[in-house]
């Protein structure tokens, strides 16, 4: 079995993977937290480093036979330190949520107060959501965006901080399309004697390339995923000042996890190297240009982006005047080959399962090589689908779209069937002009 090919060893899983490859090839990945990892990153993820336990840290492992793993982890650490100009990095942490958990574990006591952006305003579950560990182990308090501009109101953050006196302030979001001023957050944290943590999971690639202000000089801790805009493996890191290094490392191990996934550490090392290239810096600038072009296209089609546009890789589109929920819009767009996610907008009157918004982004489209011209076309397709969905109650099942296309009946039947089938075909044609991986065995 060890010498069998993937297809021979497990044809069922291989078939599912082939289906997923075709889905990724023929649809537009508009979810801003998703991207295409490079072949080198994926090769490292599937490497022999998966075969060994390396519990502990370089020079202090709990298993023998780790000399190559020490070398690998030290390389990943040094590359991350060079990339982000930080004093210390933990590269072992598995996920963004675990990075935040380890950071809290390192710096806080149970019941300490956290001040962060609430989820319904653009924050993340791990910033204090009641159903999340962060809302159960600690005492969460939240700041909001301005009701009119939907921008962070730093005066209100300061007032809230003075009222709450938190032990930790979190700067960062998962659905905020504008620049975050970490220097102001530092001033607020100093005024109330709080630690400052930045969660840059979404904007990490922009930060690495100098396309977004750097949180490292201002924050005690910086957490991030390594996929999204960084285009690495699904994993995370924690950056900190040297004075917190021991506490952070202990927060990760033995605090919230045991053995590291060394194949993922290898992939992180690869992506840190890739992110130091000039091409990567230009790629990040193009992500922003593409997102602004997509936003302008949608504005011209009658849509209202939250805050009026974007400074980064994502848009938050308010659909409250479109007579359609975010979930309905996301489903219609997926049927037409454009995959994005529903999202709450600030002060949303709908539930998190419906939402009044969608959150499209451009990292993956930019990885494929698309530019502003393609963004304008995609915006027009999105508008056509959503405006059509507003006028009808029925939608065409996804498999029916495929059947209609296969049967040559893409322009037959009800209006929305013809429109969705037509646009799905046009999307597939665009995707073919900007291909991703050739095949599963490469």
PyMOL commands that set and color helices and strands:
alter all, ss='L'
color gray80, all
select helices_A, chain A and resi 6-9+11-26+39-45+48-51+67-84+96-107+119-121+125-127+133-137+154-164+182-192+204-208+228-230+242-256+262-274+278-300+306-308+326-335+363-367+372-390+398-406+415-433
alter helices_A, ss='H'
color red, helices_A
select strands_A, chain A and resi 28-29+56-57+60-61+88-90+113-117+139-143+168-172+195-199+221-225+236-240+304-305+317-318+338-339+342-343+357-358
alter strands_A, ss='S'
color yellow, strands_A
deselect
rebuild
show_as cartoon
